[in-house]
Amino acid sequence: MTAVPTIGVLALQGDVREHARALEAAGARALDVRRPEELERVDGLVLPGGESTAMWRLARAFDLLEPLRKRIEAGMPAYGSCAGMIMLADRIRDGVAGQETVGGIDMTVRRNAFGRQVDSFEADVPLTGMDGAPFHAVFIRAPWVESVGDAVEVLGRAEGGPNAGRIVAVRQGRLMATAFHPELTGDFRVHHYFADLVRRATEED
């Protein structure tokens, strides 16, 4: 078992530094990933929030899209927040023409589902498997999950308001995703949860 897993952060675009700080607070070693050879050095990967279309185009330009798909298919743990959730979805709604994902989670995600930048908000979300009070989540041009396959566990749903019941956190095996940005809070429970998932995967392999 790797006591201190090395977890990469896809460093093409988005809130990379914030995720790296949160991972290190959760007891992991963070590594920026921009090239296939850097991807090979990590035990798990975070796909950060940002702009999913820019992330996809840059991953294609940096020759990372296929290596990402292959490593995830081979069992590498991955966590996506906001745009990263879109990148891990097998299906997208309201994407731009030709938009591709890495895939891996059997879910349909609607891009910018909660609205534009001005519609950003914060809300408390109870999360399965994470002790303590509901997670105070930050939603910025966030997606939501419209449907999931049988293998997907719903970890959290929006509560209250017109979007009550919308799925905002999921897990499928070694892959997990949230519609919100835990890296922008001082609460590292989501990153602890993912770091533990990576440790267990390393032990199993």
TIKOL-152748 format. One record per residue: residue in three letters; x, y, z of N, C-alpha, C in turn. Coordinates in pm, whole numbers, plus 32768, in hexadecimal, padded with zeros to 4 digits. Layout:
ALAXYZXYZXYZ/...
This chain:
MET80547F8980008000800080008057807D8000/THR803880DC7FAA808281597FA4804C81B8800D/ALA809B81D68073806D822F80DE805382BB80AB/VAL80AA82E980518099836E8017808A835E7F80/PRO800F83567F4F7FFD83427EBF802383C07E72/THR805183AD7DF88069841D7D9E7FED842F7D48/ILE7FAE84A27D577F3284BD7D0E7F4A85347CB2/GLY7F35851D7C337F4785877BD17ECF85E47BCB/VAL7EE8865D7B9F7E7E86BC7B7E7E9186E27AEB/LEU7E2D86C87A9A7E3686EA7A0D7E4887827A01/ALA7EBE87AB79D77EE6883879E27EE18880795C/LEU7E78886979117E6988AB78907E1E892E789C/GLN7DC1893478FC7D6989A879097D1689947988/GLY7CF28A0179CA7C9B89F57A3F7CE48A097AC2/ASP7CA189E57B317CD28A027BB87D3189947BE9/VAL7DA5898F7BAA7E0889267BC37E4889367C4C/ARG7E7689AE7C6D7EBD89C57CEC7E6489A87D64/GLU7DE589CC7D597D8A89B57DC97D79891F7DE5/HIS7D6F88D07D7B7D65883F7D8E7DE788067DC7/ALA7E5888377D987ED988067DCB7EE588217E60/ARG7EBE88977E8C7EC388B77F1C7E66885C7F6B/ALA7DEE88457F387D8F87F07F7F7DC0875F7F86/LEU7DFC872D7F1B7E3186A57F1C7EA186967F82/GLU7EF986F97F8A7F6686F27FEA7F3086FB8078/ALA7EC7874A808D7E87874F81107E4786C98134/ALA7E22867C80CD7DE585F880E27E4C858880EC/GLY7ECD85AD80EE7F35854981027F6C850A8085/ALA7F54854880117F8985147F937FF9856D7F60/ARG8044853A7F0080A985887EB9806C85B17E35/ALA806686357E19802686667D9F808E867B7D31/LEU8066865D7CB680BE866C7C43806D86A47BCE/ASP809C87137B94805B87487B1D807186E97AA8/VAL800686D27A5B800E867779E87FE886C37969/ARG804986CF790F8033870E788D805D86B47819/ARG80A8864C783980E085F677D080C5856377F0/PRO80C0850D778B80A8847F77A3810C84417803/GLU818B846A77FD81EF842F785681D5845678E8/GLU819C84CC7901817884F3798A80FF84A379B9/LEU80A38488795F802E84377980805683AC79B0/GLU80C08374797780ED82EF799C812882EA7A2A/ARG8148835C7A63818A83607AE68128836A7B5A/VAL80A683757B3F8046838E7BAC7FF483117BCC/ASP7FC7830C7C4B7F71829F7C797EDE82BD7C60/GLY7EBC833D7C527E3383697C397E3883F37BFD/LEU7DC584257BD07DC384A57B897D4784F57BAC/VAL7D5A85787BBF7CEB85D77BCE7CDC86247B4B/LEU7C62862A7B1A7C41867F7AA87BF786F77AE1/PRO7C35876E7ADE7C0287DF7B2B7B8D88267AE9/GLY7B5588847B367AF288DE7AFD7B35893F7A9E/GLY7AE8897B7A487B1A89D779E47AB589E07974/GLU7AE289CF78FA7A8A89D178847A9C894F7839/SER7A3288FF78367A3D887778007A648877776D/THR7A3588D9771F7A5988D976917AEC88F9767F/ALA7B20895976CC7BAF897976C47C03890376F3/MET7BD788BF775C7C21884D77917C2987DC7729/TRP7BBA87C376E87BB7875B76807C14877F760D/ARG7C0C87FC75DD7C608824756C7CF588207590/LEU7D15884C76087DA1884A76327DD387BC7647/ALA7D7F8765767F7DA586D8768E7DC186997606/ARG7D7286BD75A47D89868A751C7E0C86C574E4/ALA7E22874774F87E9B878974C47F1A87547505/PHE7F12873075867F8786FE75CF7F95866675C4/ASP7F458628756D7F49859675597F2F854A75DC/LEU7ED2857F762B7EB3854176AC7E2D84F876AE/LEU7DD68513764F7D4F84DC76577D5084437655/GLU7D95840975F47D97837675EC7DE383387661/PRO7E59836E768A7E9A833777027E41833E777E/LEU7DF583AA778D7D9883B477FF7D30834577F8/ARG7CF6833277847C9182C977757CCA823F7794/LYS7D43822677637D7F81A277797D9E818A780C/ARG7DD081EE78517DF081DB78DF7D7181C87932/ILE7D09821179127C8C8200795B7C4F8177793D/GLU7C53814E78C07C2280C8789E7C72805B78E4/ALA7CF2807778FE7D49801679427D39801879DA/GLY7CE580737A0D7CC880717A9C7D0280E27AEE/MET7D3D81487AAF7D7281B77AFD7CFF82047B3F/PRO7D06821F7BC27CA082717C027CA383007BCD/ALA7C2E833D7BBF7C2783C77B917BB1840C7BD4/TYR7BC2848C7BEC7B5984E07C277B4C855E7BD4/GLY7AD285817BAE7ABA85FA7B627A5C86587BAC/SER7A8286D87BB27A2A873D7BEE79FB879D7B81/CYS797987B57B7C793988127B1E795D87ED7A8E/ALA79B688377A4C79DE881279C47A19878679C0/GLY7A5E87607A2C7A9486D97A357A28866F7A38/MET79B6868F7A74794386337A717916861D79E1/ILE79118689799378EA867D7906794F862578BC/MET79D0863978D97A3885EC78957A30855778B3/LEU79FC8532792879F284A4794D796C84667924/ALA791384B578ED7890848278C6789784367842/ASP784C83CC78397842838477B977EC83D17754/ARG7791842677867736846F772D772384FE7760/ILE771B855F7702770685EC7724768A862076DC/ARG76438677772275DB86C776E17603875A76E7/ASP75DE87A4768075FF88327672769588497663/GLY76DD87E77630776987FD760F77768848758B/VAL77EE8874756A780488B574E878118848747E/ALA780688717402780D88107394789087C27399/GLY7885873E739878FA86E87395794086D5741A/GLN7907870C7486794D87047507795F86737533/GLU79DB8652755C79FD85CC75897A1785CC761F/THR7A0E855776597A31854576E67A9684D476F3/VAL7AD084C977697B22845477897AC683DD77A2/GLY7A5783F777E879F6838F78067A238336787A/GLY79D182D2789779EF82757903797D82627962/ILE792E82CD797A78BA82C379D2783D82BC797B/ASP77EC825779947773823F7946770782A27971/MET7715831C793F76B58386796576A583E778F1/THR7633842B78F2761884997897761C851A78E6/VAL7673857678BE768685F579057659866778AC/ARG760F86C678E775E8873D789D764687AF78BE/ARG768987E2785876EA884F786876A388D1788C/ASN76DF891F78EA76A889A07917761689957943/ALA75F2892679807566890B79A0752B896E7A05/PHE757C899A7A65754A89F47ACC754A8A867AA0/GLY75798AA27A2675768B2A79F476008B6379D9/ARG76038BE279BA767F8C26799776CC8C507A13/GLN773C8C9879FC77928CC47A6A77448D117AD4/VAL76E68D677AA7769A8DB97B06763C8D647B5B/ASP76238CE97B3175CB8C907B7D76188C377BDE/SER76998C517BEF76E98C037C4D76B08C127CDA/PHE76BF8BA87D2B76838BA97DB176CB8B477E0B/GLU76AB8B4C7E8A76E08AEE7EED766B8AAB7F32/ALA767C8A2C7F56761189E17F96764D896D7FE5/ASP76078943804D763288D0809C75FF8850805A/VAL765A87F08046763987728004766586FE805D/PRO760986AC80907632863380D9767485D18078/LEU76E6859980A17731853F804B773F84B6808B/THR7717844E8045772283C6807477B583A08087/GLY77D4836180F7785A8331810F78B98398814A/MET7887840F816478DA8479819E789A84AA821D/ASP78DE8491828D78A784B28310789B85488323/GLY784B856C8385783F85F883AA77C8863B836A/ALA77C686BF83757758871083427753870A82AA/PRO76E38731826F76DE873B81DD774F879281A8/PHE777D8772813177EE87BA80F477BC883F80BE/HIS780188AC80E377DB893080AF7819893F8024/ALA77C7892A7FBF77F7891C7F3677EC899F7EE9/VAL785089B87E9378568A2D7E3D78398A017DAD/PHE77CF8A387D7377A78A167CEA77C18A8E7C8F/ILE78168A7B7C2878378AE67BCB78208AB37B3C/ARG77BD8AE77AF977988AB77A7277968A1F7A72/ALA775689E77AD4776389587AF1770A89017A99/PRO773A88887A7D76E488247A3D768F87DE7AA7/TRP7633878D7A7975F7872A7AD175EC86A77A85/VAL75D1863C7ACD75C785B77A907535859A7A75/GLU7515858179F77489856979D1746084D779E3/SER74BF847C79D0749F83EE79E0752083A079F7/VAL7513832E7A3B758682D87A58756382487A38/GLY75CA81FB7A1A75B9816C7A0675B481227A8A/ASP759980A17A83758780507AFC760580487B52/ALA767980577B1676F7804A7B60771F80C97BAA/VAL76D681347B9676FA81B67BCF76B281CC7C54/GLU770081EF7CBA76C982107D3D76B882A87D47/VAL764182D47D6C762983627D82765983877E0E/LEU76BB83E27E1676F2840B7E9776AE84877ECF/GLY767284D97E77763585547EA875D2858E7E46/ARG756B85D07E7E750586147E2E74F186A17E64/ALA74CB86FC7E0B74A887837E35742B877C7E8C/GLU742587D47EF073B287D97F49737388637F44/GLY72EF88687F4272A788E67F4672AB89307EC2/GLY724C898C7EB1724989DF7E3A721789947DC0/PRO721C89D77D4C71E5899B7CD2723389237C9E/ASN72B089147CCB730388A67C9A731288357CFF/ALA72BA88337D6272C187CB7DC972BB87417D89/GLY731386E87DB87315865F7D86737786487D14/ARG73AC86B37CDB740D86A17C6F748C865F7CA4/ILE74C286017C58753A85B87C8175B486107C6C/VAL760486207CD6767A86787CCE76FB86337CFB/ALA76F485B47D24776D856B7D49775584D67D2F/VAL77B784957CF077A784087CCA782C83BE7CDB/ARG781F833A7CDE789582E47CDB787482667C8D/GLN78D3823A7C3D78CA81B97BFA795081747C09/GLY795881167C6479D680D07C7C7A4381307CAA/ARG7AAC813B7C5A7B1D81917C7D7B10821F7C45/LEU7A9E823E7C0C7A8782C37BD27A1D830C7C23/MET7A31838E7C3879CE83DE7C7F79CA846A7C44/ALA795D84B07C5B794E85367C2378EA85867C75/THR790386097C7978A586657CB9788A86D97C5B/ALA7811870E7C5F77ED87837C10782688037C4D/PHE784B87FB7CCB787A88717D147912886D7D24/HIS794788D77D6479D888EE7D707A0688E17E02/PRO7A2488697E337A52885F7EBE7ADA889D7ED6/GLU7B2788AD7E6A7BAD88E87E777BA8897D7E9B/LEU7B3489BB7E8D7B278A497EAC7AF88A627F3B/THR7AED89F97F897AC58A0680147B3989D8806D/GLY7B2A89E980ED7B8F89B5814B7B6D892A817B/ASP7B0B88EB813F7ADD886681677B1C88008107/PHE7B7287AB813C7BBE875080E77B8586C280E7/ARG7B0986B181147AD1862A811E7AC885E38097/VAL7AA38629802E7A9A85EA7FAA7B2485BB7F7C/HIS7B89860D7F947C1285E77F6D7C4885757FC4/HIS7C25857480457C498502809B7C0884828067/TYR7B88848C80437B3E8419800F7B8383E27F91/PHE7BA9843E7F377BEA84117EBC7C7683DA7ED7/ALA7CC2841C7F2F7D4883E97F4F7D41835D7F8B/ASP7CDC83447FDF7CCA82BD80177CA682597FAA/LEU7C5482847F4B7C30822E7EDA7CAD82087E8B/VAL7D06826A7E767D8282507E2C7DDB81EF7E7A/ARG7DE582037EFD7E3681A87F507E0381187F46/ARG7D8181077F507D4780807F487D6080427EBF/ALA7D5280947E567D6B80607DCF7DFB80357DBD/THR7E5680827DF67EE480607DED7F017FDD7E33/GLU7EBF7FC97EA67ED27F4D7EF17E9A7ED67EA4/GLU7E267EE97E637DE87E7D7E177E3A7E557D9D/ASP7E7B7EB97D617ECB7E9C7CE97F4F7E5B7D0B/
